């Protein structure tokens, strides 16, 4: 990381970013060009890895790409705000916090894991615990991304 002064290394601070961000940008391999899709997510931090859960249609381009190549990248940001520079364009900047990582995606087939993933997604997005059942889980695909390499950085106001 070039800007060591902005690096975030505390897992508690990284989790704060993950709790605030709400939208994850999932980067997939798509032959000639990358394919990036914004998704709502849930996550757990376990064994020095961040495990993200997302949901979507059971078929489609994103599912096809994961099945072809499970290597993915993720990016999340929050607290974005312009740092005004007045009349000099080069004095402008931005406040932000972000997490980037590399990992592996898979389509979850175990119904109980799908339920747990969907519950975590709802908890991350709403802060509330929800009851899920097999009927709900069976209506969607659940994508699990295990991120083992990640960095975080922030430029805070004040």
C-alpha positions in Angstrom: 0.0 0.0 0.0 1.5 3.3 -1.1 -0.2 5.5 1.5 0.8 3.8 4.7 -0.6 6.8 6.6 -4.1 5.8 5.5 -3.8 2.0 6.0 -6.3 0.5 8.4 -4.9 -2.7 10.0 -7.2 -3.1 13.1 -9.8 -5.8 12.4 -12.2 -3.9 14.6 -11.9 -0.9 12.3 -12.1 -3.0 9.2 -15.3 -4.6 10.6 -16.7 -1.0 11.2 -16.2 -0.3 7.5 -17.9 -3.6 6.5 -20.8 -2.8 8.8 -21.3 0.6 7.3 -20.7 0.0 3.5 -23.8 -1.9 2.6 -22.8 -2.5 -1.1 -20.0 -4.8 -2.2 -18.6 -4.6 -5.8 -17.9 -8.1 -6.9 -15.3 -8.4 -9.6 -15.4 -11.5 -11.8 -13.4 -12.8 -14.8 -15.3 -12.4 -18.1 -13.0 -13.3 -20.9 -11.7 -10.1 -22.4 -13.1 -7.6 -19.8 -13.7 -7.7 -16.0 -17.3 -7.9 -15.0 -18.2 -6.0 -11.8 -21.6 -6.1 -10.1 -22.8 -4.2 -7.0 -24.4 -6.4 -4.4 -25.9 -6.3 -0.9 -24.0 -8.6 1.4 -23.7 -10.1 4.8 -20.4 -11.2 6.3 -18.6 -13.0 9.1 -15.0 -12.7 10.1 -13.5 -16.2 10.8 -10.0 -17.7 10.8 -8.4 -14.5 9.5 -10.8 -14.5 6.5 -13.8 -12.4 5.6 -16.7 -14.6 4.4 -19.2 -12.7 2.4 -22.7 -13.9 1.5 -24.8 -12.4 -1.3 -27.9 -13.6 -3.1 -29.4 -13.3 -6.5 -31.1 -15.2 -9.3 -30.3 -18.9 -9.6 -29.1 -18.4 -13.2 -27.5 -15.7 -15.2 -24.2 -14.2 -16.2 -22.8 -13.8 -12.7 -23.5 -17.4 -11.9 -22.0 -18.6 -15.2 -18.8 -16.6 -14.5 -18.4 -17.9 -11.0 -18.8 -21.5 -12.3 -16.2 -20.8 -15.0 -13.6 -19.2 -12.7 -14.2 -18.8 -9.0 -11.4 -16.3 -8.4 -12.9 -12.9 -7.6 -12.1 -9.6 -6.0 -14.3 -7.4 -3.8 -14.4 -3.7 -3.1 -16.5 -1.8 -0.5 -16.5 1.9 0.5 -18.3 4.1 3.0 -18.1 7.6 4.5 -17.4 9.1 1.1 -17.5 12.9 1.1 -15.8 15.6 -1.0 -13.0 17.5 0.6 -13.5 20.9 -1.0 -10.5 22.7 -2.4 -12.0 26.1 -3.1 -11.0 27.7 -6.4 -8.0 25.4 -7.0 -8.9 22.0 -8.6 -5.8 20.3 -7.3 -6.7 21.1 -3.7 -9.8 18.9 -3.9 -9.8 15.5 -2.4 -12.1 13.0 -0.7 -12.8 11.5 2.7 -13.5 7.7 2.6 -13.0 4.3 4.1 -12.6 1.2 1.9 -11.8 -2.5 1.9 -10.4 -4.4 -1.0 -9.7 -8.1 -1.3 -9.1 -11.2 -3.3 -10.9 -14.5 -2.8 -12.8 -17.4 -4.1 -16.5 -17.6 -4.8 -18.8 -20.6 -4.8 -22.5 -21.2 -5.1 -23.8 -22.5 -1.8 -25.7 -25.8 -2.2 -26.2 -26.8 1.4 -29.7 -25.5 2.5 -28.6 -24.8 6.1 -25.6 -22.8 5.0 -27.8 -20.9 2.6 -30.2 -20.0 5.4 -27.3 -18.9 7.6 -25.9 -16.8 4.8 -29.2 -15.1 4.1 -29.7 -14.4 7.9 -26.2 -12.9 8.0 -27.0 -10.8 4.9 -30.2 -9.4 6.6 -28.3 -8.8 9.8 -25.5 -6.8 8.1 -28.0 -4.8 6.0 -30.6 -4.1 8.7 -29.0 -4.7 12.0 -31.9 -7.1 12.8 -32.1 -10.9 13.3 -34.6 -12.6 10.9 -35.9 -16.1 10.7 -35.3 -17.8 7.4 -36.6 -21.2 6.3 -35.8 -23.7 3.5 -38.6 -22.3 1.3 -37.0 -18.8 1.3 -33.5 -20.2 0.8 -34.5 -22.4 -2.1 -35.9 -19.5 -4.1 -32.5 -17.8 -4.6 -28.9 -18.6 -5.3 -26.5 -17.8 -2.4 -23.0 -16.8 -3.3 -20.2 -17.3 -0.7 -17.0 -15.4 -1.2 -14.1 -16.3 1.1 -11.6 -13.4 1.1 -8.2 -14.4 2.5 -6.2 -11.4 1.2 -7.5 -7.9 2.0 -6.5 -4.4 2.7 -8.3 -1.4 4.1 -7.6 2.3 4.1 -9.3 5.5 5.2 -9.0 9.2 5.1 -11.1 10.5 7.9 -12.4 14.0 8.3 -10.7 16.2 10.9 
